[in-house]
Structures are given as structure tokens and as C-alpha cells.
Amino acid sequence: MSAALPGDRAPTGTAILLPLAAAAIAMASFQLGASIAKGLFPAVGPVGAATLRLVFGATMLLAIARPWRRWPSGARVAPLVGLGLAAAGGILFFYLAISRLQQGVAIALQFLGPLGVAILTARRPAHWLWAALAALGVWSLVGEGVGARPIDLLGVLWALAAATSWAAYILTGRAAGQAFGGAAAALASSIAALVIAPIGLWQAGAALFDARLLPLALTIAFLATALPFSLELYALPRLPARTFAAFTSLEPAFGVASGAVLLGEHLSLSQVGGVAAVIVAAAGAAWSSHRAGSVPLPITEAPPT
């Protein structure tokens, strides 16, 4: 998730293929990192896994962005702190959610955050149709789509908390991005790491320092932070804002695929339909929000994760 999107330009032909490919690989990398992170849960739990991902991810982003080189004078720090807190909540709650829910269900529910912001800021009658479609998708995910396996209501609550954090990230990210530019994600992730690290130490203790976890933790941080962040930095200036927002609404599909291939998590037909409904609603709201002249909204997993 990025703090801001570029203005609407119209690349054509091969000029748009590479940025779209970069955005697709970024989404796949995000979800691959989340699937692999579950491998840390038995050792350190979801809170410990979030701590390792944030600490190593923030370190990588700081090395990429090096924000100390161009620190803006007189920039307001409050939006940046808000961005960091929102990022901390988004990552922590998402990890708590996938510890209880299938990954595809959790990421689809998390998408209600940016979808809600798009609908509420656009204020066009057509957007309520997207809201209704999203509601139908959620019902298919947690109501009709549970099949023989009862849905974990606490997991749903964690996913909705992650969605709320994602919405807060978008709202605070605009001001922080204007003040700190491309360094905002690195600085916000560092704040998030400082917030979550004490909780992780309290929950997981000395297990966080087990050297045997280091290769897996670094792999997760790279897949969920450094690689997608770099790819999005390439794609964002080269894609129209609404194209980027609509295209990255496909991320729940990557979550479903990653969960199925790596974790053996298979959704019912009704749940697959629910994920598809959320994707269409998110893409439609993002596309029509930009056409209505509102500020374009980023729709990706979570920026500094």
C-alpha cells in the first residue's frame, strides 16, 4: 500500500506491460511472504512473526530509502506517526487474522478498509452499488460460504481491525507522503517496528532471538517488504492512478492462490465467489472514484510490510 498515487497518464502498448507485471509480482510477493510467515507461528506466534517482519523489513526499507539524506525542514511529524501506528495495526491484526482464517478470506476482508474509504469519499450513488456487492461478498465469505468448517469469529474481528488500520493508513498516508515523499514508507515502518517490538518481546520472549529463525525471517521481510516496495516504486510513476488502484484490487486472488498452493487452504465455491465480489467491488470503486475527481486511493496489501 502506498501513501500516494501519481497523476493519471495514459501509457499504451508495451509501455504499460512492464509496470503491470511489476505490480503483479509485488502483489504475489506480498501474499507469498504472508504464507511463509505462517511457518514462524509455531515458534513465535503471529505477534512474534509480525515483530520479526517489521524489524527486518524496516531495516531493509531504511537501507533502500535512506531518509536521512533528504529530511524535509519543518515537516509535520504527526501524520507520519499516525501512518506508523496504522501500519503497525494493519500488519499485527492481519497476522492475527491469518492465524485463525484462511489467507484468502483474511485478505478479502482486509480489503474492506480501502474499499470503504473509496466509497465514503466519492459520495456518488453508484458507489453504493459497489458497497452492496462488497456486502454480498462478505456474506459469502463468512455466512453462506463457511461450509462444514465453522468460521472463526475472532479471526473475522482481527481481519476487520486490519481493514480499519488499512483505511487509517490511506487517510494519514496522504499528508505523510506529501511531507516526506518516498521516505514515508521507510519511516512509517520504523515507527511501526518500534511500536510492535515491545509487544513481540512480551509475547515471544527469547524465541525471537533464535538464530535458526533468521533465514526465514529475512526471507519474509524481503518478500513482503523490500521486493514489492521496489517494484511499486517502479510501477507507480508509470501507471495511471486508477489503473494501478483497479489492477491491484486483484490482490485477494493472489492471497487465495498462495494459501492454496503453499498452505493447502481451499475455499468453497461460495467463498471463491465472495472473494470475486470483493475484488470487483474494490476495482469498481477505485476506478469510479478517480473518474469522479476524488483523490485516487492506493489498493495494495500494506506498504511497509
C-alpha positions in Angstrom: 0.0 0.0 0.0 1.5 3.3 -1.0 0.9 6.7 0.5 0.1 8.4 -2.7 -0.5 7.6 -6.4 0.7 9.6 -9.4 -1.5 11.6 -11.7 -3.4 9.9 -14.4 -1.3 9.3 -17.5 -2.1 7.0 -20.4 0.8 4.7 -21.4 0.0 2.4 -24.2 1.2 -0.9 -25.6 4.5 -2.3 -24.2 4.9 0.8 -22.0 2.2 -0.4 -19.7 3.1 -4.1 -19.7 6.2 -3.9 -17.6 4.7 -1.7 -14.9 1.6 -4.0 -14.7 4.0 -7.0 -14.5 5.9 -5.3 -11.7 2.6 -4.6 -9.8 1.5 -8.2 -10.2 4.8 -9.6 -8.9 4.6 -7.2 -6.0 1.2 -8.5 -5.1 2.3 -12.1 -5.4 5.3 -11.3 -3.3 3.2 -9.8 -0.6 1.0 -12.8 -0.4 3.9 -15.3 -0.7 5.5 -13.6 2.3 2.3 -13.9 4.3 2.0 -17.6 3.6 5.6 -18.2 4.5 5.2 -16.2 7.7 2.8 -18.8 9.0 5.9 -21.0 9.3 7.0 -18.8 12.1 3.8 -19.0 14.0 4.6 -22.3 15.9 7.9 -20.8 17.1 7.0 -17.2 18.0 3.2 -16.9 17.3 1.6 -14.3 15.0 2.7 -11.4 17.2 6.3 -12.5 17.1 6.2 -13.1 13.4 4.8 -9.6 12.9 7.7 -8.3 15.0 10.4 -10.0 13.0 8.8 -9.0 9.7 8.6 -5.3 10.8 12.1 -5.1 12.3 13.8 -6.7 9.4 11.5 -5.0 6.9 12.1 -1.6 8.3 15.8 -2.1 8.2 15.6 -3.1 4.5 13.4 -0.1 3.7 15.7 2.3 5.5 18.7 0.9 3.5 16.7 1.5 0.3 15.2 4.9 1.0 17.9 6.4 3.3 15.6 9.1 4.5 18.3 11.0 6.5 19.7 12.3 3.2 16.8 14.5 2.4 15.0 15.2 5.6 12.4 18.0 4.9 12.7 21.0 7.1 9.6 22.0 9.0 7.7 18.8 8.1 4.9 17.9 10.4 5.7 14.6 12.2 2.1 13.9 13.5 0.9 12.4 10.2 4.0 10.3 10.0 3.4 8.9 13.5 -0.2 8.2 12.6 0.9 6.4 9.5 3.3 4.3 11.5 0.6 3.4 14.1 -1.8 2.5 11.2 0.9 0.3 9.6 1.6 -1.4 12.9 -2.0 -2.2 13.4 -2.5 -3.4 9.8 0.4 -5.9 10.0 -0.3 -7.1 13.5 -4.0 -7.6 13.0 -3.6 -9.2 9.6 -1.1 -11.8 11.1 -3.6 -12.5 14.0 -6.3 -12.9 11.3 -4.4 -15.4 9.2 -3.6 -17.4 12.3 -7.3 -18.2 12.5 -8.6 -17.7 9.0 -7.7 -18.9 5.5 -5.4 -16.4 3.9 -7.8 -15.6 1.0 -10.7 -14.9 3.4 -8.5 -12.6 5.6 -7.1 -10.5 2.7 -10.6 -10.2 1.2 -12.0 -8.9 4.5 -9.0 -6.6 4.9 -9.9 -5.0 1.5 -13.0 -3.6 3.1 -10.7 -0.8 4.5 -9.6 0.8 1.3 -13.0 0.0 -0.3 -14.8 1.8 2.5 -12.6 4.9 2.1 -13.2 4.9 -1.7 -16.9 4.7 -1.3 -17.3 7.2 1.5 -15.0 9.8 -0.1 -16.6 9.5 -3.5 -20.3 10.0 -2.3 -21.8 9.1 -5.7 -24.9 6.9 -5.8 -23.2 4.3 -8.0 -20.7 3.7 -5.2 -23.4 2.3 -3.0 -23.8 -0.5 -5.6 -20.2 -1.3 -5.1 -20.9 -1.3 -1.3 -23.8 -3.7 -1.8 -21.6 -6.0 -3.9 -18.9 -6.0 -1.3 -21.5 -6.8 1.4 -22.7 -9.7 -0.7 -19.1 -10.9 -1.0 -18.5 -10.7 2.8 -21.7 -12.7 3.4 -20.5 -15.3 1.0 -17.2 -15.4 2.9 -18.3 -15.6 6.5 -22.0 -16.5 6.2 -23.1 -18.7 3.4 -19.6 -19.8 2.5 -18.4 -21.5 5.7 -19.5 -24.9 4.6 -18.7 -27.7 7.1 -15.9 -25.7 8.7 -17.2 -23.0 11.1 -15.8 -19.6 10.6 -13.6 -18.2 13.4 -15.4 -15.1 14.5 -12.3 -13.8 16.4 -10.4 -14.2 13.2 -13.0 -12.1 11.4 -12.7 -9.4 14.0 -8.9 -9.3 13.6 -9.4 -9.0 9.8 -11.8 -6.2 10.2 -9.4 -4.5 12.6 -6.7 -4.8 9.9 -9.2 -3.3 7.4 -9.7 -0.3 9.8 -5.9 0.1 10.1 -5.6 0.0 6.3 -8.2 2.7 5.9 -6.3 4.8 8.5 -3.1 4.2 6.6 -4.6 5.6 3.5 -6.0 8.7 5.2 -2.8 9.5 7.1 -0.6 8.5 4.2 -1.6 11.4 2.0 -0.2 14.0 4.4 2.9 12.0 5.4 3.6 11.3 1.7 3.4 14.9 0.8 5.8 15.8 3.6 8.3 13.0 3.4 7.9 11.7 -0.2 9.3 8.3 -0.9 10.8 8.1 2.6 7.4 8.0 4.2 7.1 4.2 4.0 10.5 3.5 5.4 10.0 6.0 8.3 6.4 4.7 9.0 7.6 1.1 9.0 10.4 2.1 11.5 7.8 3.6 13.8 5.6 0.5 13.4 8.6 -1.7 14.4 9.2 0.4 17.5 5.6 0.1 18.5 5.3 -3.7 17.9 8.7 -4.8 19.1 7.9 -4.5 22.9 4.7 -6.4 22.4 6.5 -9.1 20.4 9.2 -9.4 23.1 6.5 -9.7 25.8 4.7 -12.4 23.8 7.5 -14.4 22.3 10.5 -13.6 24.6 13.8 -15.1 23.8 12.4 -17.2 20.9 12.7 -14.0 18.8 16.5 -14.3 19.0 16.7 -17.9 17.9 19.3 -17.8 15.1 17.5 -20.7 13.4 14.6 -18.4 12.6 16.9 -15.8 11.0 16.9 -17.1 7.4 13.1 -17.5 7.3 12.6 -14.1 8.9 14.9 -12.4 6.4 13.1 -14.2 3.5 9.7 -13.0 4.7 11.0 -9.4 5.2 12.4 -9.4 1.7 9.3 -10.9 0.0 6.9 -8.8 2.0 8.8 -5.5 2.1 12.0 -4.9 0.0 11.0 -6.6 -3.2 7.4 -5.3 -3.5 8.3 -1.8 -2.3 11.0 -1.6 -5.0 8.6 -2.9 -7.7 5.9 -0.5 -6.7 8.3 2.4 -6.8 8.9 1.4 -10.4 5.2 0.8 -11.3 3.6 3.8 -9.6 5.1 6.6 -11.8 4.4 4.6 -14.9 0.7 3.8 -14.5 -2.4 5.9 -14.4 -3.7 6.2 -10.8 -7.0 4.5 -11.4 -5.3 1.7 -13.5 -2.9 1.0 -10.6 -5.7 1.0 -8.0 -8.1 -1.1 -10.0 -5.4 -3.6 -11.0 -4.1 -4.1 -7.5 -7.6 -4.9 -6.4 -6.7 -8.4 -7.6 -4.6 -9.0 -4.5 -7.2 -11.2 -2.8 -6.9 -13.6 -5.7 -3.2 -13.8 -5.1 -4.0 -14.5 -1.4 -6.3 -17.3 -2.4 -3.7 -18.8 -4.7 -0.9 -18.5 -2.3 -2.9 -20.0 0.5 -4.0 -22.9 -1.7 -0.6 -23.8 -3.1 1.6 -23.2 0.0 -0.8 -23.9 2.9 -3.3 -26.3 1.4 -6.1 -23.8 2.2 -9.0 -24.4 -0.2 -12.2 -22.2 -0.2 -15.7 -23.4 -1.0 -17.3 -22.3 -4.3 -19.4 -19.8 -2.4 -16.3 -18.3 -0.7 -14.5 -18.0 -4.1 -17.5 -16.1 -5.3 -17.3 -13.9 -2.2 -13.6 -13.1 -3.0 -14.5 -12.3 -6.6 -17.3 -10.0 -5.4 -14.9 -8.1 -3.2 -12.4 -7.8 -6.0 -14.9 -6.4 -8.4 -16.3 -4.0 -5.8 -12.8 -2.7 -4.9 -11.8 -2.3 -8.5 -15.0 -0.6 -9.5 -14.9 1.8 -6.5 -11.3 2.6 -7.1 -11.9 3.2 -10.9 -15.0 5.3 -10.5 -13.6 7.3 -7.5 -10.8 8.6 -9.7 -13.2 9.4 -12.5 -15.4 11.3 -10.1 -12.4 13.6 -9.4 -11.7 12.4 -5.8 -8.1 11.7 -4.6 -7.0 8.4 -6.1 -6.7 5.7 -3.5 -4.0 3.0 -3.3 -5.2 -0.5 -3.1 -2.4 -2.9 -2.2 -1.7 -5.1 0.9 0.2 -2.9 3.3 3.0 -0.6 2.4 5.8 -1.1 4.9 5.1 -4.8 5.5 
